[in-house]
Amino acid sequence: MSKQIPVQKNEEIHVTFEDLTHDGAGVAKVDGYPIFVKQALPGETAAIKVINTKKNFGFGRLVHIEKESTERTNPPCPVFNRCGGCQLQHLSYEGQLAHKQKLVKETLARIGGLTDIPVHKTLGMEDPWRYRNKSQIPFGERNGKIEAGFYAERSHEIVDTDVCLIQGQDADKAMNLVKKLAEDYGIRAYDDKTHKGQLRHVVIRHAKTTDQLMIVLITKNDSIPNKKHLIRELREAFPNLASLAHNVNPKRTNVIFGDKTTTLWGEDVIYDEIDNIRFAISPRSFYQVNPAQTKVLYSKALEYAQLTGKENVIDAYCGIGTISLFLAKQAKQVYGVEVVPEAVTDAKENAKLNHLDNAEFFVGEAENVMPWWKAQGIEADVIVVDPPRKGCDESLLNTMVEMQPERIVYVSCNPATLARDLKILGEKGYATKEVQPVDMFPQTTHVECVVRLEKVY
Ligand code: SAH
């Protein structure tokens, strides 16, 4: 017999919130039936309207908060209620950090069965605003007028805005200027429903340590109307513009970048520094978006690697070689592998730039390249992995174990896949010793972790 759902759609009820989900919704229970409500916080009581019911859970909307959490703050962003970028601006920063620690702890226990592992306090920022060094801004049109901003939650509706409080001031300015120039020079924005129009995205990168700015215009085809004027206006507006690039993406896809990138003006790359290591960054290369916290993250990874200068280290998923070069300073030899060819070109260049000749980089999928390394007789004392959200391929986990390193350092941006992978590694002889959450993305629900594993058999 199926259980009855205790609430009805459109019903208004009074509830008390007891928890916060991984995507930032408050959880209230009615006779054990969970209801998820955006922007509600644990400890709050509120009147809510039930907006949807499923068999095992439902969704509601806040009508009126009757008792506010002491952790509640006023979200300063003008589009917080519509934009999908930040989910936690209504929660104090201390509250965000505590929530992320709890979330990591619970996820590791639930999915990974890891209950007795120290999960340290989340390392946060002093000033958790205006931290991003990269923005990817979709362009569109509404009633013939150009719009640009960020997507609404779980949608491709653009929330038009002229300010984003987690990106830099230059990014605000560039976003607004390109919007104006597109209007002035008759450049149509791309419409992903009809595949008409030209300008799809603008990607802005700012290197804090050098103040160099990169602007990348992504369009559907090669031609940009009034290109010369556009270049001139952008150069005049930004004395720190170092690279103006053009990427062409003709496909019907959500993927931002196409295959073809040319430099319209300036250099092909911009340079940034982390802890006195200099990095060249290409338009399409992955580079951590929060420079202040990147230093915290990498320092922790380095600490967990426990290098003495004698070790061979593998950095899988190495991007432009950032972690690799951090490690190379204290290791005998570092091998990096990365799937994006431009990133590997950057990584090689970066090793040269920093006179680190004990780091080698290879293009390919880590799960294919590492078995090949092993067959060549390459050994690893320490393996560092920093995979995308989907985590490590199981064959990669197996290869790591076969290589029998003393330690593994796992850097993860997704606690769920991290928990899954730590469980597998645990069953194969690598014990998780400690977990350090780092807040790379304040105001959002995302959390990064660095994990230290040791070989136990
Ligand atoms: N450690 C780097 C990059 C981490 S992001 C840094 O901190 O900057 C993850 C990287 O893994 C991305 O650069 C992505 O292109 C790469 N990647 C994704 N799948 C991969 C795979 N199967 N093998 C190797 N690299 C992969």
Boltz pocket constraint, residues with backbone or C-beta under 6 A from the ligand:
constraints:
  - pocket:
      binder: B
      contacts: [[A, 286], [A, 287], [A, 288], [A, 316], [A, 317], [A, 318], [A, 319], [A, 320], [A, 321], [A, 322], [A, 323], [A, 337], [A, 338], [A, 339], [A, 340], [A, 343], [A, 364], [A, 365], [A, 366], [A, 367], [A, 386], [A, 387], [A, 388]]
      max_distance: 6.0
